[in-house]
Amino acid sequence: ENQLSTSDLVLPIFVREGKNKIEKIKTMPGVYRYTVDKLTAILSKAIKYKIPMVALFPYTPEAKKDLIGSEALNENNLVCRSLKFIKKRFPNIGVMCDVALDPYTSHGHDGILIKNKIDNDKTIKILVKQSLLQAKMGCDVIAPSDMMDGRIGEIRKSLDKNGFQDVSLLSYSA
């Protein structure tokens, strides 16, 4: 027999820039984007319903996107600020972070484009840095959603080498 309860769930949370805003996502009825200062409302609900983990997904303004997804490595980006906020105010809730470049690239791809082709190896180097940054900010589960070959092994090596053996890895691209 299988049983499913709220303790088996991960709540996706969509975060956006700004202050004091909760914005409807038109393409996802009943789902909202929250500014960091408004995360308390949704996190309190997660705790009330005994949901042990949330997953963060950023909505990056066009002005912060570029060809290589530099914002993914900014220590003060939306995900990093959200992580710090959550870990300070809700230390007992787990946080999963999406690792991919599509929220940060101007072309919308998960990878670095060189002559209109994805450069797997260059992309992996950035994904490893992004994963390490998220771990440093308090992420409990690194969740790559890109599909670059070999990135899981490289991310794990980097996390272990830098003292983050307890940070889990969950690839969910397939």
MILOKE-517986 format. One record per residue (C-alpha): residue in three letters; x, z, y. Coordinates in pm, whole numbers, plus 50000, padded with zeros to 5 digits. Layout:
N
alaXZY/...
END
This chain:
174
glu500005000050000/asn501084992950354/gln500135013050656/leu500565003251016/ser500405027551306/thr501425027851670/ser504725043751564/asp505595009751409/leu505114990351732/val507374977952009/leu505674973552345/pro506874943452544/ile507274950752915/phe507704922953166/val509654932953475/arg509934916253813/glu511784920654139/gly510274938854435/lys508684972554498/asn505314987954432/lys503884957854245/ile501954952453927/glu501224915353890/lys498914897653645/ile500544871353429/lys498034842853452/thr499004827253120/met498744860652934/pro495374877253007/gly495594915253022/val499404914653053/tyr501294923753370/arg504724922853532/tyr505934955753678/thr508494963453944/val510964990153833/asp509295016854046/lys505975010053867/leu507285013353512/thr506125049453486/ala502485038553440/ile503175016553137/leu505805039752986/ser503435069353010/lys500885049252813/ala503495040752550/ile504275077652506/lys500585087052502/tyr499965062352218/lys503195072352040/ile504835038352070/pro508505046352012/met510135015852170/val509684991152451/ala511234956552488/leu512254944252834/phe511754908552953/pro512844899353307/tyr511174874853544/thr514114862253746/pro513524846554089/glu514754810654121/ala517254821154389/lys519094842454131/lys519324815053867/asp522284791853823/leu523774767953567/ile525544795353368/gly523084824053399/ser525424846253605/glu522634870953686/ala522634881253317/leu526024897553383/asn525114914753710/glu525294952553662/asn522464956253911/asn520144929953762/leu516524937053682/val517114946453318/cys519974970153405/arg517954987153679/ser514984990253439/leu517215005053168/lys518635031253404/phe515145040253528/ile513725043653175/lys516655063353031/lys516625087553324/arg512875094453321/phe511915087252959/pro515015095452753/asn513105097752423/ile511725062552425/gly513805035152269/val514605003952467/met515144969452322/cys516614942152542/asp516294904952503/val519674887652500/ala519424851452607/leu520284830652909/asp516984812052962/pro515614837953210/tyr518764833353419/thr519624796253403/ser518364770853655/his517854745353376/gly515914769953156/his518024766252842/asp519444795352644/gly522864779552647/ile525494766452884/leu525124729052934/ile528254707452940/lys527524670152979/asn523884676352880/lys524834693952555/ile524744730852477/asp528244745452448/asn527784770952169/asp531124788552208/lys530964792552586/thr527414805252554/ile528394831052292/lys531074845152523/ile528434851452790/leu525914865552539/val528544890152415/lys529184901752774/gln525444904552838/ser524994925452521/leu527854948352611/leu526494953452963/gln523044962352827/ala524564986952580/lys526535003452863/met523305007153060/gly521585025252772/cys519964998452558/asp519215010552204/val518544976952038/ile520174944252140/ala517754916252051/pro519184881152081/ser516434855152101/asp518714825352158/met519814804251863/met523564801151912/asp525514799351587/gly527694829651522/arg526534851651808/ile525384880951593/gly528834886251441/glu530564883451778/ile528114907051947/arg528484932751667/lys532294931051685/ser532234936252062/leu529774965152045/asp531814982651774/lys535124976651952/asn533694992252269/gly532235023552106/phe528635012152067/gln528375014651689/asp524975031651720/val523435003151919/ser521354982351677/leu521134944651665/leu517864926651594/ser517854888951606/tyr514354875251636/ser514924838451708/ala513614825651375/
END
